Amino acid sequence: TRRNSFLSITSIVFLTIHGYTQYFEYLGAQPETLVLGGLVLVGLAVVGARFLMRPETESD
């Protein structure tokens, strides 16, 4: 298992929630911004999943 993965995942989730709420505070909840924000979150989820699923490198 990956070391410190719980802390990493938790901090990324809270950072994403904070960024998402700040995004809508600044731009407002209009249909275009909802779609754009959703697409960005899906992209971040895919990148995060690929990062967490990559094999660990062996160290000596």
N, CA, C, O and CB atoms as a CASP TS submission, in Angstrom:
PFRMAT TS
TARGET T0000
AUTHOR 0000-0000-0000
METHOD Language model
MODEL 1
PARENT N/A
ATOM      1  N   THR     1       0.837  -1.196   0.000  1.00  0.00           N
ATOM      2  CA  THR     1       0.000   0.000   0.000  1.00  0.00           C
ATOM      3  C   THR     1       0.871   1.244   0.000  1.00  0.00           C
ATOM      4  O   THR     1       2.037   1.212   0.394  1.00  0.00           O
ATOM      5  CB  THR     1      -0.946   0.007   1.214  1.00  0.00           C
ATOM      6  N   ARG     2       0.292   2.308  -0.439  1.00  0.00           N
ATOM      7  CA  ARG     2       0.991   3.584  -0.485  1.00  0.00           C
ATOM      8  C   ARG     2       1.022   4.221   0.899  1.00  0.00           C
ATOM      9  O   ARG     2       0.016   4.227   1.610  1.00  0.00           O
ATOM     10  CB  ARG     2       0.326   4.529  -1.496  1.00  0.00           C
ATOM     11  N   ARG     3       2.165   4.751   1.272  1.00  0.00           N
ATOM     12  CA  ARG     3       2.266   5.421   2.564  1.00  0.00           C
ATOM     13  C   ARG     3       1.610   6.785   2.487  1.00  0.00           C
ATOM     14  O   ARG     3       1.732   7.483   1.480  1.00  0.00           O
ATOM     15  CB  ARG     3       3.735   5.553   3.004  1.00  0.00           C
ATOM     16  N   ASN     4       0.921   7.162   3.539  1.00  0.00           N
ATOM     17  CA  ASN     4       0.272   8.466   3.674  1.00  0.00           C
ATOM     18  C   ASN     4      -0.804   8.715   2.624  1.00  0.00           C
ATOM     19  O   ASN     4      -1.108   9.872   2.334  1.00  0.00           O
ATOM     20  CB  ASN     4       1.303   9.556   3.595  1.00  0.00           C
ATOM     21  N   SER     5      -1.380   7.689   2.055  1.00  0.00           N
ATOM     22  CA  SER     5      -2.385   7.918   1.019  1.00  0.00           C
ATOM     23  C   SER     5      -3.662   8.510   1.606  1.00  0.00           C
ATOM     24  O   SER     5      -4.335   9.290   0.931  1.00  0.00           O
ATOM     25  CB  SER     5      -2.700   6.613   0.290  1.00  0.00           C
ATOM     26  N   PHE     6      -4.015   8.162   2.847  1.00  0.00           N
ATOM     27  CA  PHE     6      -5.221   8.721   3.450  1.00  0.00           C
ATOM     28  C   PHE     6      -5.103  10.231   3.574  1.00  0.00           C
ATOM     29  O   PHE     6      -6.035  10.958   3.229  1.00  0.00           O
ATOM     30  CB  PHE     6      -5.479   8.093   4.824  1.00  0.00           C
ATOM     31  N   LEU     7      -3.983  10.701   4.058  1.00  0.00           N
ATOM     32  CA  LEU     7      -3.774  12.137   4.208  1.00  0.00           C
ATOM     33  C   LEU     7      -3.769  12.827   2.851  1.00  0.00           C
ATOM     34  O   LEU     7      -4.338  13.909   2.708  1.00  0.00           O
ATOM     35  CB  LEU     7      -2.462  12.415   4.947  1.00  0.00           C
ATOM     36  N   SER     8      -3.146  12.227   1.867  1.00  0.00           N
ATOM     37  CA  SER     8      -3.100  12.815   0.530  1.00  0.00           C
ATOM     38  C   SER     8      -4.492  12.921  -0.071  1.00  0.00           C
ATOM     39  O   SER     8      -4.868  13.969  -0.596  1.00  0.00           O
ATOM     40  CB  SER     8      -2.198  11.992  -0.384  1.00  0.00           C
ATOM     41  N   ILE     9      -5.250  11.847   0.004  1.00  0.00           N
ATOM     42  CA  ILE     9      -6.589  11.843  -0.581  1.00  0.00           C
ATOM     43  C   ILE     9      -7.493  12.827   0.146  1.00  0.00           C
ATOM     44  O   ILE     9      -8.249  13.559  -0.493  1.00  0.00           O
ATOM     45  CB  ILE     9      -7.194  10.433  -0.536  1.00  0.00           C
ATOM     46  N   THR    10      -7.426  12.852   1.471  1.00  0.00           N
ATOM     47  CA  THR    10      -8.263  13.759   2.248  1.00  0.00           C
ATOM     48  C   THR    10      -7.952  15.211   1.919  1.00  0.00           C
ATOM     49  O   THR    10      -8.870  16.013   1.745  1.00  0.00           O
ATOM     50  CB  THR    10      -8.077  13.509   3.739  1.00  0.00           C
ATOM     51  N   SER    11      -6.687  15.560   1.833  1.00  0.00           N
ATOM     52  CA  SER    11      -6.333  16.948   1.533  1.00  0.00           C
ATOM     53  C   SER    11      -6.738  17.331   0.116  1.00  0.00           C
ATOM     54  O   SER    11      -7.160  18.465  -0.115  1.00  0.00           O
ATOM     55  CB  SER    11      -4.836  17.166   1.721  1.00  0.00           C
ATOM     56  N   ILE    12      -6.620  16.419  -0.826  1.00  0.00           N
ATOM     57  CA  ILE    12      -7.034  16.708  -2.198  1.00  0.00           C
ATOM     58  C   ILE    12      -8.540  16.908  -2.278  1.00  0.00           C
ATOM     59  O   ILE    12      -9.011  17.800  -2.984  1.00  0.00           O
ATOM     60  CB  ILE    12      -6.601  15.579  -3.140  1.00  0.00           C
ATOM     61  N   VAL    13      -9.302  16.082  -1.557  1.00  0.00           N
ATOM     62  CA  VAL    13     -10.762  16.222  -1.559  1.00  0.00           C
ATOM     63  C   VAL    13     -11.171  17.567  -0.974  1.00  0.00           C
ATOM     64  O   VAL    13     -11.999  18.261  -1.563  1.00  0.00           O
ATOM     65  CB  VAL    13     -11.420  15.076  -0.764  1.00  0.00           C
ATOM     66  N   PHE    14     -10.613  17.950   0.164  1.00  0.00           N
ATOM     67  CA  PHE    14     -10.965  19.232   0.760  1.00  0.00           C
ATOM     68  C   PHE    14     -10.525  20.403  -0.108  1.00  0.00           C
ATOM     69  O   PHE    14     -11.245  21.396  -0.210  1.00  0.00           O
ATOM     70  CB  PHE    14     -10.347  19.353   2.139  1.00  0.00           C
ATOM     71  N   LEU    15      -9.365  20.306  -0.732  1.00  0.00           N
ATOM     72  CA  LEU    15      -8.908  21.358  -1.637  1.00  0.00           C
ATOM     73  C   LEU    15      -9.844  21.489  -2.832  1.00  0.00           C
ATOM     74  O   LEU    15     -10.147  22.600  -3.267  1.00  0.00           O
ATOM     75  CB  LEU    15      -7.479  21.073  -2.113  1.00  0.00           C
ATOM     76  N   THR    16     -10.303  20.361  -3.363  1.00  0.00           N
ATOM     77  CA  THR    16     -11.222  20.382  -4.495  1.00  0.00           C
ATOM     78  C   THR    16     -12.556  20.994  -4.105  1.00  0.00           C
ATOM     79  O   THR    16     -13.102  21.807  -4.851  1.00  0.00           O
ATOM     80  CB  THR    16     -11.431  18.976  -5.037  1.00  0.00           C
ATOM     81  N   ILE    17     -13.091  20.617  -2.952  1.00  0.00           N
ATOM     82  CA  ILE    17     -14.360  21.189  -2.493  1.00  0.00           C
ATOM     83  C   ILE    17     -14.217  22.688  -2.286  1.00  0.00           C
ATOM     84  O   ILE    17     -15.101  23.453  -2.673  1.00  0.00           O
ATOM     85  CB  ILE    17     -14.826  20.512  -1.187  1.00  0.00           C
ATOM     86  N   HIS    18     -13.123  23.114  -1.685  1.00  0.00           N
ATOM     87  CA  HIS    18     -12.898  24.546  -1.466  1.00  0.00           C
ATOM     88  C   HIS    18     -12.783  25.290  -2.798  1.00  0.00           C
ATOM     89  O   HIS    18     -13.387  26.348  -2.977  1.00  0.00           O
ATOM     90  CB  HIS    18     -11.626  24.769  -0.624  1.00  0.00           C
ATOM     91  N   GLY    19     -12.016  24.739  -3.718  1.00  0.00           N
ATOM     92  CA  GLY    19     -11.878  25.378  -5.028  1.00  0.00           C
ATOM     93  C   GLY    19     -13.194  25.445  -5.782  1.00  0.00           C
ATOM     94  O   GLY    19     -13.489  26.443  -6.441  1.00  0.00           O
ATOM     95  N   TYR    20     -13.987  24.379  -5.685  1.00  0.00           N
ATOM     96  CA  TYR    20     -15.287  24.330  -6.369  1.00  0.00           C
ATOM     97  C   TYR    20     -16.229  25.391  -5.806  1.00  0.00           C
ATOM     98  O   TYR    20     -16.905  26.080  -6.571  1.00  0.00           O
ATOM     99  CB  TYR    20     -15.923  22.926  -6.230  1.00  0.00           C
ATOM    100  N   THR    21     -16.284  25.535  -4.471  1.00  0.00           N
ATOM    101  CA  THR    21     -17.168  26.543  -3.885  1.00  0.00           C
ATOM    102  C   THR    21     -16.674  27.953  -4.194  1.00  0.00           C
ATOM    103  O   THR    21     -17.483  28.845  -4.450  1.00  0.00           O
ATOM    104  CB  THR    21     -17.275  26.344  -2.368  1.00  0.00           C
ATOM    105  N   GLN    22     -15.371  28.168  -4.175  1.00  0.00           N
ATOM    106  CA  GLN    22     -14.850  29.488  -4.513  1.00  0.00           C
ATOM    107  C   GLN    22     -15.101  29.831  -5.975  1.00  0.00           C
ATOM    108  O   GLN    22     -15.345  30.988  -6.317  1.00  0.00           O
ATOM    109  CB  GLN    22     -13.362  29.558  -4.212  1.00  0.00           C
ATOM    110  N   TYR    23     -15.041  28.829  -6.824  1.00  0.00           N
ATOM    111  CA  TYR    23     -15.323  29.011  -8.250  1.00  0.00           C
ATOM    112  C   TYR    23     -16.738  29.550  -8.442  1.00  0.00           C
ATOM    113  O   TYR    23     -16.943  30.486  -9.215  1.00  0.00           O
ATOM    114  CB  TYR    23     -15.147  27.678  -9.016  1.00  0.00           C
ATOM    115  N   PHE    24     -17.709  28.970  -7.747  1.00  0.00           N
ATOM    116  CA  PHE    24     -19.089  29.418  -7.900  1.00  0.00           C
ATOM    117  C   PHE    24     -19.367  30.717  -7.161  1.00  0.00           C
ATOM    118  O   PHE    24     -20.262  31.463  -7.558  1.00  0.00           O
ATOM    119  CB  PHE    24     -20.031  28.351  -7.413  1.00  0.00           C
ATOM    120  N   GLU    25     -18.633  31.004  -6.108  1.00  0.00           N
ATOM    121  CA  GLU    25     -18.768  32.301  -5.448  1.00  0.00           C
ATOM    122  C   GLU    25     -18.335  33.409  -6.401  1.00  0.00           C
ATOM    123  O   GLU    25     -18.928  34.488  -6.416  1.00  0.00           O
ATOM    124  CB  GLU    25     -17.931  32.347  -4.144  1.00  0.00           C
ATOM    125  N   TYR    26     -17.319  33.146  -7.180  1.00  0.00           N
ATOM    126  CA  TYR    26     -16.780  34.144  -8.097  1.00  0.00           C
ATOM    127  C   TYR    26     -17.611  34.253  -9.373  1.00  0.00           C
ATOM    128  O   TYR    26     -17.922  35.363  -9.803  1.00  0.00           O
ATOM    129  CB  TYR    26     -15.340  33.807  -8.446  1.00  0.00           C
ATOM    130  N   LEU    27     -17.980  33.121  -9.991  1.00  0.00           N
ATOM    131  CA  LEU    27     -18.671  33.125 -11.279  1.00  0.00           C
ATOM    132  C   LEU    27     -20.184  32.995 -11.179  1.00  0.00           C
ATOM    133  O   LEU    27     -20.886  33.316 -12.138  1.00  0.00           O
ATOM    134  CB  LEU    27     -18.149  32.023 -12.121  1.00  0.00           C
ATOM    135  N   GLY    28     -20.698  32.541 -10.063  1.00  0.00           N
ATOM    136  CA  GLY    28     -22.131  32.331  -9.932  1.00  0.00           C
ATOM    137  C   GLY    28     -22.533  30.984 -10.511  1.00  0.00           C
ATOM    138  O   GLY    28     -21.789  30.379 -11.283  1.00  0.00           O
ATOM    139  N   ALA    29     -23.719  30.521 -10.129  1.00  0.00           N
ATOM    140  CA  ALA    29     -24.187  29.197 -10.558  1.00  0.00           C
ATOM    141  C   ALA    29     -25.040  29.326 -11.815  1.00  0.00           C
ATOM    142  O   ALA    29     -26.259  29.168 -11.765  1.00  0.00           O
ATOM    143  CB  ALA    29     -24.993  28.505  -9.429  1.00  0.00           C
ATOM    144  N   GLN    30     -24.402  29.610 -12.925  1.00  0.00           N
ATOM    145  CA  GLN    30     -25.087  29.675 -14.212  1.00  0.00           C
ATOM    146  C   GLN    30     -24.918  28.333 -14.906  1.00  0.00           C
ATOM    147  O   GLN    30     -23.972  27.606 -14.604  1.00  0.00           O
ATOM    148  CB  GLN    30     -24.535  30.842 -15.097  1.00  0.00           C
ATOM    149  N   PRO    31     -25.818  27.983 -15.834  1.00  0.00           N
ATOM    150  CA  PRO    31     -25.726  26.668 -16.481  1.00  0.00           C
ATOM    151  C   PRO    31     -24.359  26.389 -17.115  1.00  0.00           C
ATOM    152  O   PRO    31     -23.851  25.271 -17.024  1.00  0.00           O
ATOM    153  CB  PRO    31     -26.794  26.554 -17.538  1.00  0.00           C
ATOM    154  N   GLU    32     -23.773  27.384 -17.747  1.00  0.00           N
ATOM    155  CA  GLU    32     -22.477  27.176 -18.394  1.00  0.00           C
ATOM    156  C   GLU    32     -21.390  26.868 -17.371  1.00  0.00           C
ATOM    157  O   GLU    32     -20.545  26.001 -17.594  1.00  0.00           O
ATOM    158  CB  GLU    32     -22.089  28.408 -19.213  1.00  0.00           C
ATOM    159  N   THR    33     -21.417  27.582 -16.248  1.00  0.00           N
ATOM    160  CA  THR    33     -20.392  27.352 -15.235  1.00  0.00           C
ATOM    161  C   THR    33     -20.587  26.008 -14.535  1.00  0.00           C
ATOM    162  O   THR    33     -19.615  25.382 -14.110  1.00  0.00           O
ATOM    163  CB  THR    33     -20.404  28.482 -14.208  1.00  0.00           C
ATOM    164  N   LEU    34     -21.840  25.562 -14.415  1.00  0.00           N
ATOM    165  CA  LEU    34     -22.086  24.240 -13.823  1.00  0.00           C
ATOM    166  C   LEU    34     -21.503  23.136 -14.698  1.00  0.00           C
ATOM    167  O   LEU    34     -20.881  22.201 -14.193  1.00  0.00           O
ATOM    168  CB  LEU    34     -23.596  24.011 -13.622  1.00  0.00           C
ATOM    169  N   VAL    35     -21.705  23.244 -16.007  1.00  0.00           N
ATOM    170  CA  VAL    35     -21.165  22.241 -16.927  1.00  0.00           C
ATOM    171  C   VAL    35     -19.643  22.290 -16.915  1.00  0.00           C
ATOM    172  O   VAL    35     -18.989  21.250 -16.835  1.00  0.00           O
ATOM    173  CB  VAL    35     -21.700  22.466 -18.361  1.00  0.00           C
ATOM    174  N   LEU    36     -19.081  23.476 -16.992  1.00  0.00           N
ATOM    175  CA  LEU    36     -17.626  23.621 -16.988  1.00  0.00           C
ATOM    176  C   LEU    36     -17.018  23.089 -15.690  1.00  0.00           C
ATOM    177  O   LEU    36     -16.021  22.367 -15.720  1.00  0.00           O
ATOM    178  CB  LEU    36     -17.241  25.090 -17.185  1.00  0.00           C
ATOM    179  N   GLY    37     -17.613  23.444 -14.561  1.00  0.00           N
ATOM    180  CA  GLY    37     -17.115  22.950 -13.277  1.00  0.00           C
ATOM    181  C   GLY    37     -17.210  21.438 -13.166  1.00  0.00           C
ATOM    182  O   GLY    37     -16.305  20.794 -12.635  1.00  0.00           O
ATOM    183  N   GLY    38     -18.305  20.866 -13.665  1.00  0.00           N
ATOM    184  CA  GLY    38     -18.461  19.412 -13.647  1.00  0.00           C
ATOM    185  C   GLY    38     -17.423  18.716 -14.504  1.00  0.00           C
ATOM    186  O   GLY    38     -16.871  17.690 -14.106  1.00  0.00           O
ATOM    187  N   LEU    39     -17.153  19.269 -15.681  1.00  0.00           N
ATOM    188  CA  LEU    39     -16.143  18.676 -16.560  1.00  0.00           C
ATOM    189  C   LEU    39     -14.747  18.754 -15.942  1.00  0.00           C
ATOM    190  O   LEU    39     -13.955  17.819 -16.058  1.00  0.00           O
ATOM    191  CB  LEU    39     -16.150  19.376 -17.921  1.00  0.00           C
ATOM    192  N   VAL    40     -14.460  19.859 -15.295  1.00  0.00           N
ATOM    193  CA  VAL    40     -13.161  20.002 -14.634  1.00  0.00           C
ATOM    194  C   VAL    40     -13.029  18.981 -13.506  1.00  0.00           C
ATOM    195  O   VAL    40     -11.975  18.367 -13.342  1.00  0.00           O
ATOM    196  CB  VAL    40     -12.983  21.439 -14.084  1.00  0.00           C
ATOM    197  N   LEU    41     -14.100  18.800 -12.729  1.00  0.00           N
ATOM    198  CA  LEU    41     -14.036  17.831 -11.632  1.00  0.00           C
ATOM    199  C   LEU    41     -13.887  16.402 -12.131  1.00  0.00           C
ATOM    200  O   LEU    41     -13.163  15.610 -11.529  1.00  0.00           O
ATOM    201  CB  LEU    41     -15.274  17.939 -10.770  1.00  0.00           C
ATOM    202  N   VAL    42     -14.564  16.061 -13.226  1.00  0.00           N
ATOM    203  CA  VAL    42     -14.415  14.721 -13.794  1.00  0.00           C
ATOM    204  C   VAL    42     -12.974  14.520 -14.268  1.00  0.00           C
ATOM    205  O   VAL    42     -12.386  13.460 -14.051  1.00  0.00           O
ATOM    206  CB  VAL    42     -15.412  14.505 -14.969  1.00  0.00           C
ATOM    207  N   GLY    43     -12.414  15.537 -14.910  1.00  0.00           N
ATOM    208  CA  GLY    43     -11.022  15.449 -15.350  1.00  0.00           C
ATOM    209  C   GLY    43     -10.064  15.278 -14.183  1.00  0.00           C
ATOM    210  O   GLY    43      -9.133  14.477 -14.255  1.00  0.00           O
ATOM    211  N   LEU    44     -10.288  16.027 -13.109  1.00  0.00           N
ATOM    212  CA  LEU    44      -9.438  15.885 -11.928  1.00  0.00           C
ATOM    213  C   LEU    44      -9.585  14.507 -11.293  1.00  0.00           C
ATOM    214  O   LEU    44      -8.608  13.943 -10.800  1.00  0.00           O
ATOM    215  CB  LEU    44      -9.772  16.965 -10.906  1.00  0.00           C
ATOM    216  N   ALA    45     -10.794  13.964 -11.302  1.00  0.00           N
ATOM    217  CA  ALA    45     -11.011  12.628 -10.741  1.00  0.00           C
ATOM    218  C   ALA    45     -10.273  11.566 -11.549  1.00  0.00           C
ATOM    219  O   ALA    45      -9.694  10.640 -10.980  1.00  0.00           O
ATOM    220  CB  ALA    45     -12.510  12.303 -10.695  1.00  0.00           C
ATOM    221  N   VAL    46     -10.292  11.698 -12.870  1.00  0.00           N
ATOM    222  CA  VAL    46      -9.593  10.731 -13.723  1.00  0.00           C
ATOM    223  C   VAL    46      -8.085  10.815 -13.493  1.00  0.00           C
ATOM    224  O   VAL    46      -7.416   9.790 -13.366  1.00  0.00           O
ATOM    225  CB  VAL    46      -9.924  10.980 -15.215  1.00  0.00           C
ATOM    226  N   VAL    47      -7.561  12.020 -13.441  1.00  0.00           N
ATOM    227  CA  VAL    47      -6.122  12.197 -13.204  1.00  0.00           C
ATOM    228  C   VAL    47      -5.741  11.653 -11.828  1.00  0.00           C
ATOM    229  O   VAL    47      -4.723  10.975 -11.689  1.00  0.00           O
ATOM    230  CB  VAL    47      -5.728  13.693 -13.318  1.00  0.00           C
ATOM    231  N   GLY    48      -6.550  11.947 -10.813  1.00  0.00           N
ATOM    232  CA  GLY    48      -6.266  11.446  -9.474  1.00  0.00           C
ATOM    233  C   GLY    48      -6.316   9.934  -9.394  1.00  0.00           C
ATOM    234  O   GLY    48      -5.479   9.320  -8.732  1.00  0.00           O
ATOM    235  N   ALA    49      -7.285   9.328 -10.059  1.00  0.00           N
ATOM    236  CA  ALA    49      -7.395   7.866 -10.048  1.00  0.00           C
ATOM    237  C   ALA    49      -6.198   7.228 -10.738  1.00  0.00           C
ATOM    238  O   ALA    49      -5.670   6.220 -10.267  1.00  0.00           O
ATOM    239  CB  ALA    49      -8.697   7.416 -10.730  1.00  0.00           C
ATOM    240  N   ARG    50      -5.773   7.807 -11.841  1.00  0.00           N
ATOM    241  CA  ARG    50      -4.594   7.260 -12.538  1.00  0.00           C
ATOM    242  C   ARG    50      -3.339   7.408 -11.688  1.00  0.00           C
ATOM    243  O   ARG    50      -2.481   6.525 -11.675  1.00  0.00           O
ATOM    244  CB  ARG    50      -4.392   7.963 -13.894  1.00  0.00           C
ATOM    245  N   PHE    51      -3.236   8.520 -10.985  1.00  0.00           N
ATOM    246  CA  PHE    51      -2.075   8.734 -10.119  1.00  0.00           C
ATOM    247  C   PHE    51      -2.041   7.709  -8.993  1.00  0.00           C
ATOM    248  O   PHE    51      -0.985   7.157  -8.687  1.00  0.00           O
ATOM    249  CB  PHE    51      -2.091  10.153  -9.538  1.00  0.00           C
ATOM    250  N   LEU    52      -3.186   7.454  -8.379  1.00  0.00           N
ATOM    251  CA  LEU    52      -3.228   6.527  -7.251  1.00  0.00           C
ATOM    252  C   LEU    52      -3.122   5.071  -7.679  1.00  0.00           C
ATOM    253  O   LEU    52      -2.752   4.223  -6.868  1.00  0.00           O
ATOM    254  CB  LEU    52      -4.499   6.727  -6.471  1.00  0.00           C
ATOM    255  N   MET    53      -3.435   4.761  -8.931  1.00  0.00           N
ATOM    256  CA  MET    53      -3.407   3.379  -9.394  1.00  0.00           C
ATOM    257  C   MET    53      -2.086   2.994 -10.047  1.00  0.00           C
ATOM    258  O   MET    53      -1.888   1.827 -10.385  1.00  0.00           O
ATOM    259  CB  MET    53      -4.527   3.148 -10.363  1.00  0.00           C
ATOM    260  N   ARG    54      -1.181   3.948 -10.231  1.00  0.00           N
ATOM    261  CA  ARG    54       0.094   3.604 -10.864  1.00  0.00           C
ATOM    262  C   ARG    54       0.907   2.730  -9.921  1.00  0.00           C
ATOM    263  O   ARG    54       0.811   2.870  -8.702  1.00  0.00           O
ATOM    264  CB  ARG    54       0.889   4.882 -11.245  1.00  0.00           C
ATOM    265  N   PRO    55       1.699   1.838 -10.476  1.00  0.00           N
ATOM    266  CA  PRO    55       2.472   0.926  -9.620  1.00  0.00           C
ATOM    267  C   PRO    55       3.554   1.673  -8.847  1.00  0.00           C
ATOM    268  O   PRO    55       4.120   2.661  -9.316  1.00  0.00           O
ATOM    269  CB  PRO    55       3.109  -0.188 -10.462  1.00  0.00           C
ATOM    270  N   GLU    56       3.814   1.171  -7.664  1.00  0.00           N
ATOM    271  CA  GLU    56       4.870   1.768  -6.843  1.00  0.00           C
ATOM    272  C   GLU    56       6.230   1.364  -7.384  1.00  0.00           C
ATOM    273  O   GLU    56       6.406   0.252  -7.882  1.00  0.00           O
ATOM    274  CB  GLU    56       4.729   1.340  -5.363  1.00  0.00           C
ATOM    275  N   THR    57       7.174   2.259  -7.287  1.00  0.00           N
ATOM    276  CA  THR    57       8.534   1.926  -7.709  1.00  0.00           C
ATOM    277  C   THR    57       9.243   1.231  -6.555  1.00  0.00           C
ATOM    278  O   THR    57       9.042   1.570  -5.389  1.00  0.00           O
ATOM    279  CB  THR    57       9.318   3.201  -8.159  1.00  0.00           C
ATOM    280  N   GLU    58      10.063   0.269  -6.895  1.00  0.00           N
ATOM    281  CA  GLU    58      10.800  -0.460  -5.866  1.00  0.00           C
ATOM    282  C   GLU    58      12.019   0.341  -5.457  1.00  0.00           C
ATOM    283  O   GLU    58      12.744   0.868  -6.301  1.00  0.00           O
ATOM    284  CB  GLU    58      11.213  -1.863  -6.365  1.00  0.00           C
ATOM    285  N   SER    59      12.238   0.428  -4.164  1.00  0.00           N
ATOM    286  CA  SER    59      13.426   1.128  -3.669  1.00  0.00           C
ATOM    287  C   SER    59      14.337   0.127  -2.972  1.00  0.00           C
ATOM    288  O   SER    59      13.885  -0.883  -2.431  1.00  0.00           O
ATOM    289  CB  SER    59      13.035   2.287  -2.701  1.00  0.00           C
ATOM    290  N   ASP    60      15.609   0.428  -2.997  1.00  0.00           N
ATOM    291  CA  ASP    60      16.589  -0.491  -2.390  1.00  0.00           C
ATOM    292  C   ASP    60      16.638  -0.347  -0.896  1.00  0.00           C
ATOM    293  O   ASP    60      17.407  -1.044  -0.233  1.00  0.00           O
ATOM    294  CB  ASP    60      17.969  -0.255  -2.961  1.00  0.00           C
TER
END
